[in-house]
Amino acid sequence: MIVAINQPCYLPWRGFFALMKLADVFVFYDDVQFTSNTARSFSARVQLKTARGKQWLTVPVQKAGRFGQRINEVAIVSGSDWQSRHARTVRDALQEAPFASALEPVLDLVAGAPWASLADLNVSATRHIAESLGICPEIRLSSELGIPGRGSPRVLEICRKLGATTYLTAHGALDYLEHEAFDAAGIPVEYIDYDLAAYPQLHGAFDPYVTVLDVIANTGPAAAGHVRGTRLPWRVMQARSEGPR
């Protein structure tokens, strides 16, 4: 059984869904520290391709005095019109796409509820999009698994508890994962190799790293076929990342 784990992200790029697609069980890692470093975090923001270039959609969250808060503790700032602004911005950017109307259910989901929790918003929207793409792994939340610890040892314990035979992960884990410990536990680590092939896209040169809403609006029923990846053993991915010596 393939287990994949990823922090919940806001309207994430298609690679997030490619990881979900390859998993039997997908865990939203919702009780790890939220980072407000905008150079690294996609928990509260995503890029949208527009006629004026790429634009960030950012969910306003409460950060002052909350250093160290976990993702599932992050509260969304109330009293703002960010939801309707995001929906309008997406519609404006993708209105000429042939399947723009396919976005309406998720835009209604984002704009139509008084979201108080960032994690609740991200998990709900991501699950909705995944189901629309026919991606339906078993979903779990790390906060509900009752497994303490942090870093690589905790990820391994999550995999053990869920009965994983393979742990599939994104590229960021190369920086911290103790691959040999997983091998010793009989749960080999594999990395997703994202398929970044182009699809028909508006607004100039192709960019694969924007929100998945882009591929849905531009390809409609074919969108699931543009959400792909393959699995690579960790040693292969590690060698690739190190490059020639």
Residue, then its C-alpha position, 0 to 999 in steps of 0.5 A: m500500500i502506497v502512503a503519501i503525506n503532504q501539508p495542506c496547500y491552498l488551491p495547489w498546483r497539479g503536482f500536488f494532485a499527481l502525488m495524490k493520484l499515485a497514493d492509496v492513502f493520502v495524509f494531510y500533514d496538518d499539525v506541523q508548524f505553519t511557516s509564514n516565510t513567503a519564499r517557501s510556504f504554499s499553505a496560504r497562497v498560490q500562483l495564478k497565471t493572468a494576462r498581466g503575468k503571474q499573480w499570487l492569491t494569498v489567504p489572509v491569516q493571523k500571524a502576529g503573536r502566533f509564532g510556532q502555530r501549527i497549520n491546523e491552528v492557523a485562523i483566517v482573518s475575518g472581515s475581509d473580502w478576500q474570498s470574493r476577490h480571489a473568485r473574481t481574479v480567477r474568473d477574470a484570468l481564465q474567462e477565455a479558457p474553453f472550460a472556465s465554467a468547470l471552475e464554478p463549483v470550487l470557486d463557490l466552495v471557496a467564496g461561499a462559506p465563512w472559513a475560519s480555519l486555513a486547514d479546513l479551507n485547504v483540505s475541503a477545497t483540495r478534496h473537492i478538486a481531487e474528486s472532480l479529477g477522479i482522484c480518490p485515495e483514502i484521506r487521513l489527517s495527521s492530527e487525528l492519528g495520535i502519533p507524536g514526534r517530528g521529522s523523519p521518525r514521525v513520518l516513518e511511524i505514520c507509515r507504520k501505523l497505516g500499514a504502508t508498504t511504500y512511502l511516496t513523497a515530494h522532492g522536499a523530503l530529500d533534505y531531511l528524510e532518513h531513507e535507510a531507516f525506512d528501508a530497515a522498516g521494510i517501507p521503501v521510500e519513493y519520490i514522485d517524478y512530476d510530468l511537467a508536459a505542456y497543455p493548452q494554456l492562456h497568456g503566453a509561454f507555458d508555466p507548469y507551476v500555477t494552480v491546478l485551476d488553470v489546467i481544469a479551465n483549459t482542458g476540462p474533461a481531459a484535465a485528469g490526463h494532464v495530472r501525472g507523475t511516476r515513481l522513482p526509488w529514493r537512490v535514483m532521485q538522490a543521485r539525480s539531485e546531486g548531479p554529475r560529480 
